[in-house]
């Protein structure tokens, strides 16, 4: 039962992350720079987590002073550096290439978890990994060589985004040995928000004169794409191996392109549906083949 619960939560977190494109598009069209959007979303999510802990899980706020440096490192690399690298990769390469590089993350997770978490690399995991990467390439439309933009800095940042995204999963598994998922997620988000606030203070959003649509999109980005996404994903990780959770989270680009087609009018081509199928098959392999 917990096994199934873990997959449902991880998949739910992936779907919540997928709404980033919808809400982010509205804000970008409003002229707000990506780094400021990232800072704002993390601060909103941090405040929501703080409210949740005060109202329901007050004891989860307690933290040993010796645990703080480790969680600070985890939050810095897994949240702040990830957001910075991913947004810069999007800026330099475009969304499609950045998404493909981001979803090298399951490969990093499988390799790192073998070393740090002693998780086995099985034929099922490897098969699911190749199906996932192939599916993401098709979903993102990167089967067309003309869509690849050769930019070394962007490629490095995209791979760093994949690595730091992988570290979210690894760090969460390590931190969950000593803390609840609520505590882990709260401190990850708060620490990430603090670091990004130094780069782009979120109160600058108040000077942007946000329209009602932009304001609601920012709230949605903080509530759905960040607060709920991390809450579900980290909560689901405690029931699953890191490698399996990371591959299952690749439902995000599938959901993101589907939402873009539904709400932003983007057209899907047959090869993208093939990519969708590859990712779905990969997740089903993980669920039914332990």
The 8 nearest C-alpha neighbors of each residue, nearest first, counted from 0:
[[1, 3, 2, 4, 5, 238, 6, 7],
 [2, 0, 4, 3, 5, 238, 6, 239],
 [1, 3, 5, 0, 4, 238, 239, 6],
 [4, 2, 6, 0, 5, 1, 7, 286],
 [5, 3, 1, 7, 2, 6, 8, 0],
 [4, 6, 235, 238, 2, 8, 3, 7],
 [7, 5, 9, 3, 8, 4, 10, 235],
 [8, 6, 4, 10, 5, 9, 11, 3],
 [7, 9, 235, 11, 231, 5, 6, 10],
 [10, 8, 232, 12, 6, 235, 11, 7],
 [11, 9, 13, 7, 12, 8, 248, 6],
 [12, 10, 8, 14, 9, 13, 7, 15],
 [11, 13, 228, 232, 231, 9, 15, 10],
 [14, 12, 251, 10, 248, 16, 11, 15],
 [13, 15, 17, 11, 251, 16, 12, 254],
 [14, 16, 228, 224, 12, 17, 13, 18],
 [17, 15, 224, 13, 14, 18, 228, 19],
 [18, 16, 255, 14, 251, 15, 19, 254],
 [19, 17, 21, 20, 16, 15, 224, 255],
 [20, 18, 17, 22, 224, 21, 23, 16],
 [19, 21, 23, 18, 22, 24, 17, 255],
 [22, 20, 18, 24, 19, 23, 259, 25],
 [21, 23, 216, 19, 25, 24, 20, 220],
 [22, 24, 20, 26, 25, 21, 19, 27],
 [23, 25, 27, 21, 26, 22, 20, 28],
 [26, 24, 28, 23, 22, 27, 213, 29],
 [25, 27, 29, 23, 28, 24, 213, 31],
 [28, 26, 30, 24, 29, 31, 25, 23],
 [29, 27, 25, 30, 26, 24, 31, 23],
 [28, 30, 26, 27, 31, 25, 213, 209],
 [29, 31, 27, 28, 32, 26, 207, 25],
 [32, 30, 27, 29, 26, 33, 36, 35],
 [31, 33, 35, 34, 30, 36, 27, 26],
 [34, 32, 36, 35, 37, 86, 31, 27],
 [35, 33, 37, 36, 32, 38, 199, 83],
 [36, 34, 38, 37, 33, 199, 32, 39],
 [35, 37, 33, 39, 34, 38, 40, 32],
 [38, 36, 34, 40, 35, 39, 33, 41],
 [39, 37, 35, 195, 41, 36, 201, 40],
 [38, 40, 201, 36, 42, 37, 41, 35],
 [41, 39, 221, 37, 43, 42, 38, 220],
 [42, 40, 192, 44, 38, 43, 39, 45],
 [41, 43, 45, 39, 44, 192, 40, 46],
 [44, 42, 221, 46, 40, 41, 45, 39],
 [43, 45, 226, 221, 41, 47, 42, 46],
 [46, 44, 42, 48, 189, 47, 43, 188],
 [47, 45, 49, 43, 48, 44, 50, 42],
 [48, 46, 44, 50, 49, 45, 51, 43],
 [47, 49, 51, 45, 50, 46, 185, 52],
 [50, 48, 46, 52, 47, 51, 53, 45],
 [49, 51, 47, 53, 48, 52, 54, 46],
 [52, 50, 48, 54, 49, 53, 55, 47],
 [51, 53, 56, 57, 49, 55, 50, 54],
 [52, 54, 57, 50, 51, 55, 56, 49],
 [55, 53, 51, 52, 50, 56, 57, 49],
 [56, 54, 52, 53, 51, 57, 50, 58],
 [57, 55, 52, 59, 58, 53, 54, 51],
 [56, 58, 53, 52, 59, 60, 55, 54],
 [57, 59, 60, 56, 61, 52, 53, 55],
 [60, 58, 57, 61, 182, 56, 52, 181],
 [61, 59, 58, 57, 62, 182, 52, 56],
 [62, 60, 59, 58, 63, 57, 182, 64],
 [61, 63, 60, 64, 66, 67, 59, 65],
 [62, 64, 65, 66, 67, 61, 60, 68],
 [63, 65, 67, 66, 62, 68, 61, 69],
 [64, 66, 63, 67, 68, 69, 62, 70],
 [67, 65, 63, 64, 69, 68, 70, 62],
 [66, 68, 70, 64, 69, 65, 71, 63],
 [69, 67, 71, 70, 66, 72, 65, 64],
 [70, 68, 72, 71, 67, 66, 73, 65],
 [71, 69, 73, 67, 72, 68, 74, 66],
 [72, 70, 68, 74, 69, 73, 67, 75],
 [71, 73, 75, 69, 70, 74, 76, 68],
 [72, 74, 70, 71, 76, 75, 77, 170],
 [75, 73, 187, 71, 191, 78, 190, 77],
 [74, 76, 79, 72, 191, 73, 78, 77],
 [77, 75, 80, 73, 74, 78, 79, 163],
 [76, 78, 167, 163, 74, 166, 73, 81],
 [77, 79, 191, 81, 74, 75, 76, 80],
 [78, 80, 191, 75, 82, 81, 195, 76],
 [81, 79, 76, 83, 82, 78, 84, 75],
 [80, 82, 160, 163, 78, 84, 79, 83],
 [83, 81, 85, 79, 80, 84, 78, 86],
 [82, 84, 80, 81, 86, 85, 87, 79],
 [85, 83, 160, 87, 156, 81, 82, 86],
 [86, 84, 88, 160, 82, 87, 83, 81],
 [85, 87, 89, 88, 83, 84, 82, 90],
 [86, 88, 90, 84, 89, 85, 83, 91],
 [89, 87, 153, 85, 157, 91, 90, 86],
 [90, 88, 93, 94, 86, 92, 87, 97],
 [89, 91, 87, 88, 93, 92, 86, 94],
 [92, 90, 88, 153, 89, 93, 87, 150],
 [93, 91, 89, 88, 153, 90, 96, 148],
 [92, 94, 89, 95, 90, 96, 91, 97],
 [93, 95, 89, 97, 96, 98, 92, 90],
 [96, 94, 139, 98, 97, 93, 99, 141],
 [97, 95, 99, 98, 94, 92, 93, 100],
 [96, 98, 94, 100, 89, 95, 99, 157],
 [99, 97, 101, 95, 96, 100, 94, 102],
 [98, 100, 96, 102, 101, 97, 136, 135],
 [101, 99, 97, 157, 102, 98, 103, 158],
 [102, 100, 161, 98, 99, 103, 160, 97],
 [103, 101, 104, 99, 100, 161, 98, 105],
 [102, 104, 101, 161, 100, 106, 105, 107],
 [103, 105, 161, 102, 165, 107, 106, 162],
 [106, 104, 108, 245, 107, 246, 103, 109],
 [107, 105, 109, 108, 104, 103, 110, 128],
 [106, 108, 104, 110, 105, 109, 111, 165],
 [107, 109, 105, 111, 165, 106, 110, 242],
 [108, 110, 242, 106, 112, 107, 111, 105],
 [111, 109, 107, 113, 108, 112, 106, 114],
 [110, 112, 108, 114, 113, 109, 107, 115],
 [111, 113, 116, 115, 114, 109, 110, 108],
 [112, 114, 117, 118, 110, 111, 116, 115],
 [115, 113, 111, 112, 117, 116, 110, 118],
 [116, 114, 112, 117, 113, 111, 118, 169],
 [115, 117, 112, 118, 113, 114, 111, 173],
 [118, 116, 113, 114, 115, 112, 119, 111],
 [119, 117, 113, 116, 112, 120, 240, 114],
 [118, 120, 121, 113, 117, 112, 109, 124],
 [121, 119, 124, 118, 109, 113, 122, 125],
 [120, 122, 124, 123, 119, 125, 126, 118],
 [123, 121, 125, 124, 126, 120, 127, 128],
 [124, 122, 126, 121, 125, 127, 284, 285],
 [123, 125, 127, 121, 122, 126, 128, 120],
 [124, 126, 128, 122, 127, 123, 129, 121],
 [127, 125, 123, 129, 128, 124, 122, 130],
 [126, 128, 281, 130, 124, 125, 129, 131],
 [127, 129, 125, 131, 126, 130, 124, 132],
 [130, 128, 132, 131, 126, 127, 133, 125],
 [131, 129, 127, 133, 277, 128, 132, 134],
 [130, 132, 278, 134, 128, 129, 133, 127],
 [131, 133, 135, 129, 134, 130, 128, 136],
 [134, 132, 136, 130, 131, 135, 129, 137],
 [274, 133, 135, 277, 131, 137, 132, 136],
 [134, 136, 138, 132, 137, 133, 139, 131],
 [137, 135, 133, 141, 139, 134, 138, 99],
 [138, 136, 274, 140, 134, 271, 135, 139],
 [137, 139, 271, 135, 274, 140, 136, 134],
 [140, 138, 95, 136, 137, 141, 135, 99],
 [141, 139, 137, 138, 142, 136, 143, 271],
 [140, 142, 143, 136, 139, 137, 146, 144],
 [141, 143, 140, 137, 144, 136, 146, 139],
 [142, 144, 141, 145, 146, 140, 147, 137],
 [145, 143, 146, 147, 142, 141, 148, 140],
 [144, 146, 143, 147, 148, 141, 142, 149],
 [147, 145, 144, 143, 141, 148, 140, 96],
 [146, 148, 145, 144, 149, 96, 141, 143],
 [149, 147, 150, 92, 146, 145, 96, 93],
 [150, 148, 147, 151, 154, 92, 153, 152],
 [149, 151, 153, 152, 148, 154, 92, 91],
 [152, 150, 154, 153, 155, 149, 156, 148],
 [151, 153, 155, 154, 150, 156, 91, 88],
 [152, 154, 88, 156, 150, 91, 151, 155],
 [155, 153, 157, 151, 156, 152, 150, 158],
 [156, 154, 158, 152, 157, 153, 159, 151],
 [155, 157, 159, 153, 84, 154, 158, 88],
 [158, 156, 154, 160, 88, 100, 159, 155],
 [157, 159, 161, 155, 160, 156, 100, 154],
 [160, 158, 156, 162, 161, 157, 163, 155],
 [159, 161, 157, 85, 81, 84, 163, 158],
 [162, 160, 101, 104, 158, 164, 159, 103],
 [163, 161, 159, 165, 164, 160, 104, 158],
 [162, 164, 166, 77, 81, 165, 160, 161],
 [165, 163, 161, 167, 166, 162, 160, 81],
 [166, 164, 104, 162, 163, 108, 167, 168],
 [165, 167, 163, 169, 168, 164, 77, 170],
 [168, 166, 77, 164, 170, 165, 169, 171],
 [167, 169, 171, 166, 165, 170, 241, 172],
 [170, 168, 166, 172, 171, 167, 173, 241],
 [169, 171, 173, 167, 172, 168, 166, 174],
 [170, 172, 174, 168, 173, 169, 175, 167],
 [171, 173, 175, 169, 170, 174, 168, 237],
 [172, 174, 170, 171, 175, 176, 169, 177],
 [175, 173, 171, 176, 172, 177, 170, 178],
 [176, 174, 178, 172, 177, 173, 171, 179],
 [177, 175, 174, 173, 178, 172, 179, 171],
 [176, 178, 175, 174, 179, 173, 183, 66],
 [179, 177, 175, 176, 174, 182, 183, 180],
 [178, 180, 182, 181, 175, 183, 177, 59],
 [179, 181, 183, 234, 182, 184, 233, 175],
 [182, 180, 184, 179, 183, 185, 59, 230],
 [181, 183, 185, 179, 59, 180, 184, 178],
 [184, 182, 180, 186, 185, 181, 187, 179],
 [185, 183, 187, 181, 182, 186, 180, 188],
 [186, 184, 182, 188, 187, 183, 48, 181],
 [185, 187, 189, 188, 183, 184, 190, 182],
 [188, 186, 74, 184, 190, 185, 189, 191],
 [187, 189, 191, 185, 186, 190, 45, 192],
 [190, 188, 192, 186, 45, 191, 187, 185],
 [189, 191, 193, 74, 192, 187, 188, 186],
 [192, 190, 79, 188, 78, 74, 194, 75],
 [191, 193, 41, 189, 195, 190, 42, 194],
 [194, 192, 196, 190, 191, 195, 189, 197],
 [193, 195, 191, 196, 197, 192, 79, 190],
 [196, 194, 198, 192, 197, 38, 193, 79],
 [197, 195, 200, 193, 199, 198, 194, 38],
 [196, 198, 195, 194, 199, 200, 193, 192],
 [199, 197, 195, 196, 200, 194, 34, 38],
 [198, 200, 196, 35, 197, 195, 201, 38],
 [199, 201, 196, 202, 197, 203, 198, 38],
 [202, 200, 39, 203, 38, 204, 196, 199],
 [203, 201, 204, 200, 205, 206, 39, 199],
 [202, 204, 201, 205, 206, 200, 207, 199],
 [203, 205, 202, 207, 206, 201, 35, 39],
 [204, 206, 203, 207, 202, 208, 209, 201],
 [207, 205, 204, 203, 208, 202, 209, 201],
 [206, 208, 204, 209, 205, 203, 31, 30],
 [209, 207, 206, 205, 210, 204, 214, 213],
 [210, 208, 207, 213, 214, 211, 205, 204],
 [209, 211, 213, 212, 214, 208, 29, 215],
 [212, 210, 214, 213, 215, 209, 216, 208],
 [211, 213, 215, 210, 214, 216, 25, 209],
 [214, 212, 216, 210, 215, 211, 26, 209],
 [213, 215, 211, 217, 216, 212, 209, 210],
 [216, 214, 218, 212, 217, 213, 219, 211],
 [217, 215, 22, 219, 213, 218, 214, 220],
 [218, 216, 220, 214, 219, 215, 213, 221],
 [217, 219, 215, 221, 216, 220, 222, 214],
 [220, 218, 216, 222, 223, 217, 221, 215],
 [221, 219, 224, 217, 218, 222, 223, 40],
 [220, 222, 40, 44, 43, 225, 218, 219],
 [223, 221, 226, 219, 220, 225, 218, 224],
 [222, 224, 227, 219, 225, 15, 220, 226],
 [225, 223, 16, 220, 15, 19, 228, 18],
 [224, 226, 228, 221, 223, 227, 229, 222],
 [225, 227, 44, 222, 228, 229, 223, 230],
 [228, 226, 230, 223, 229, 225, 231, 222],
 [229, 227, 12, 15, 225, 231, 224, 230],
 [230, 228, 232, 231, 227, 226, 233, 225],
 [229, 231, 227, 228, 232, 233, 234, 226],
 [232, 230, 12, 8, 234, 228, 229, 233],
 [233, 231, 9, 12, 229, 235, 234, 230],
 [232, 234, 236, 235, 230, 231, 229, 180],
 [233, 235, 231, 232, 180, 236, 230, 237],
 [236, 234, 5, 8, 232, 9, 233, 237],
 [237, 235, 233, 239, 238, 234, 244, 232],
 [236, 238, 235, 239, 234, 172, 175, 233],
 [237, 239, 5, 236, 235, 2, 1, 240],
 [240, 238, 236, 237, 244, 5, 241, 2],
 [239, 241, 243, 242, 244, 236, 238, 118],
 [240, 242, 244, 243, 168, 245, 239, 169],
 [243, 241, 109, 245, 244, 108, 240, 105],
 [244, 242, 246, 240, 245, 241, 247, 285],
 [243, 245, 247, 241, 242, 246, 239, 236],
 [244, 246, 105, 248, 242, 247, 243, 241],
 [245, 247, 243, 248, 249, 105, 244, 242],
 [246, 248, 244, 249, 282, 245, 243, 250],
 [249, 247, 13, 250, 245, 246, 10, 9],
 [250, 248, 251, 247, 246, 252, 131, 13],
 [249, 251, 248, 253, 252, 13, 254, 247],
 [250, 252, 13, 17, 249, 254, 14, 253],
 [253, 251, 255, 254, 250, 256, 249, 17],
 [254, 252, 250, 251, 255, 256, 275, 257],
 [253, 255, 257, 251, 252, 256, 17, 14],
 [256, 254, 17, 252, 258, 257, 253, 251],
 [255, 257, 259, 258, 253, 254, 252, 260],
 [258, 256, 254, 260, 255, 259, 253, 261],
 [257, 259, 261, 255, 260, 256, 262, 254],
 [260, 258, 263, 256, 262, 257, 261, 265],
 [259, 261, 265, 264, 257, 258, 266, 263],
 [262, 260, 258, 259, 264, 263, 257, 265],
 [261, 263, 259, 264, 260, 258, 21, 265],
 [264, 262, 259, 265, 260, 261, 258, 21],
 [263, 265, 260, 262, 261, 266, 259, 258],
 [264, 266, 260, 263, 259, 267, 261, 262],
 [267, 265, 260, 264, 268, 259, 261, 263],
 [266, 268, 271, 265, 260, 269, 272, 256],
 [267, 269, 271, 270, 266, 272, 140, 138],
 [270, 268, 272, 271, 273, 267, 274, 137],
 [271, 269, 273, 272, 268, 137, 274, 138],
 [270, 272, 138, 274, 137, 273, 269, 268],
 [271, 273, 275, 269, 274, 270, 276, 268],
 [274, 272, 270, 276, 271, 275, 277, 269],
 [134, 273, 275, 137, 271, 138, 277, 272],
 [276, 274, 272, 278, 273, 277, 253, 134],
 [275, 277, 279, 273, 274, 278, 280, 272],
 [278, 276, 134, 274, 280, 130, 275, 279],
 [277, 279, 131, 281, 275, 134, 280, 276],
 [278, 280, 276, 282, 281, 277, 283, 275],
 [279, 281, 283, 277, 278, 282, 276, 284],
 [282, 280, 127, 278, 284, 279, 283, 130],
 [281, 283, 285, 279, 247, 284, 280, 286],
 [284, 282, 286, 280, 285, 281, 287, 279],
 [285, 283, 281, 282, 288, 287, 286, 280],
 [284, 286, 282, 283, 288, 287, 289, 281],
 [287, 285, 283, 284, 288, 282, 289, 6],
 [286, 288, 284, 285, 283, 289, 282, 3],
 [289, 287, 285, 284, 286, 123, 283, 124],
 [288, 287, 285, 286, 123, 284, 124, 121]]
